[in-house]
Amino acid sequence: MKKRVLIIEDDKEITELIEIHLNDLHIDVIKAHNGRDGLAIAFKQKLDLIILDLTIPLIDGIEVCKKIRSKLNVPIIIVSGRNEEIDKVLGLEIGADDYITKPFSIRELISRVKALFRRTQMNNEVRESVLQFNGMSINLNQRKVIVNNSKVELSPKEFELLKLMASNPGKNYNRQNLLQLIWGYDFAGYEHTVNSHINRLRTKIEFNTSNPKYIITRWGIGYKFNEEV
């Protein structure tokens, strides 16, 4: 089955350039030129990836990303002319999976798209494996998390964080470790992004975020998954 990608970008030349190269990969492309239409499509269509510009009309890209991430776990790549460090940090902290600044190499963008799809494919091909803990189950193949008999919706990065730590209970991870393992070396120096994702993950899986049961803070070190649950 063909993969389906939504491009939310008001620059039609850039949109067409990306579309041409995605079509070469036999990917179906859906286009929106403002945030309002992009959100409507995102919530209506089943998508494999969203490529999102930040400076789009009607509803800006930051708000679009927040709204999508609050309800969907579809991967998001931000492609933006905002190249300040604070913009990149913000994009990652609100749930984007990758951030590329304009002007960008189309080859680099396509490479990152392929990398996201490869990770998804690998997850689908791995035999079904379920991690069981007190009050929580994590289906690694289906990427499904159940906490106290209720399904929890996690973003791709939130799931990868939980999967990594839950697969190695008791192992300590500092923020730099997690940033490199989950986001990659391109994001060195953005450790605060890890904090934001851990906090968001805790709000979804913990009964009491001030006294977490699963993801424990190791003061002066980082985080670990509680080996006693």
C-alpha positions, -999 to 999 in steps of 0.1 A, spaced: 0 0 0 13 34 -9 23 58 18 5 91 21 22 123 30 6 157 38 25 188 29 14 220 47 33 248 30 22 281 15 51 283 -10 37 265 -40 71 261 -57 86 244 -26 54 222 -23 57 211 -60 94 204 -56 88 182 -26 58 165 -43 79 156 -74 105 139 -53 80 121 -31 61 109 -62 94 94 -74 92 72 -43 57 62 -52 42 82 -23 8 98 -25 10 135 -17 -18 157 -3 -13 194 -2 -26 223 20 -15 259 17 -27 271 51 -29 258 86 -67 256 87 -69 233 57 -39 214 69 -56 206 102 -88 196 85 -70 171 63 -48 158 91 -78 149 112 -98 134 83 -72 114 63 -50 85 74 -14 98 70 21 83 72 39 116 76 33 154 77 57 179 63 49 213 80 61 248 75 59 271 105 50 304 87 17 295 71 -15 316 69 -46 314 90 -32 291 117 6 291 121 27 260 120 34 260 158 -3 259 166 -9 233 139 18 211 153 4 214 188 -31 205 177 -21 175 156 2 162 183 -25 165 210 -47 140 190 -25 121 166 8 102 167 17 107 130 53 117 124 59 154 117 89 170 99 91 208 103 106 226 73 110 262 81 128 294 73 131 301 110 167 291 117 172 305 152 181 279 178 150 288 199 127 280 169 143 246 165 140 238 202 104 249 202 96 228 172 110 197 188 95 204 222 60 207 208 63 172 193 79 174 159 101 144 150 126 164 129 134 200 119 150 212 87 158 249 80 153 266 47 170 268 23 173 231 25 187 203 3 159 183 -12 182 153 -10 185 158 27 148 161 32 141 129 12 168 111 31 151 120 64 117 110 51 131 76 41 147 72 75 114 78 92 97 53 70 125 27 76 120 30 113 83 25 109 89 -5 86 113 -21 111 88 -17 139 62 -34 117 84 -63 108 96 -71 144 78 -100 159 51 -90 184 66 -84 217 48 -70 248 65 -56 278 44 -61 310 46 -40 341 24 -34 371 -5 -14 356 12 -10 322 16 -30 290 36 -19 260 31 -37 227 63 -29 208 50 -41 174 17 -24 175 32 6 193 3 4 217 4 14 254 -22 4 280 -21 20 314 -46 9 340 -68 -8 313 -69 25 292 -52 30 259 -27 59 259 -19 78 228 18 87 225 37 106 198 64 87 180 92 103 201 73 97 233 68 61 224 105 57 215 115 72 248 92 49 267 102 18 246 140 25 252 138 29 289 111 3 296 132 -23 276 161 -16 300 146 -11 335 170 3 360 194 16 334 203 53 339 201 76 309 213 112 309 197 138 287 225 137 261 222 99 258 185 101 252 189 130 227 214 111 207 196 77 208 161 91 200 167 123 180 202 116 166 235 135 166 221 164 146 204 177 177 233 179 200 228 207 225 190 205 227 188 186 259 158 206 271 138 189 244 143 157 263 129 173 295 98 185 276 91 151 261 96 133 295 72 157 312 46 152 285 51 114 286 46 114 324 14 134 321 0 105 299 13 74 319 17 85 355 -11 88 380 9 114 400 36 133 380 51 147 412 57 112 424 61 91 393 58 53 393 74 44 360 99 71 349 121 81 377 143 112 378 179 104 389 190 138 402 223 148 387 222 119 363 190 119 342 162 93 341 155 56 344 126 33 341 117 19 375 130 -17 378 107 -24 407 73 -21 389 
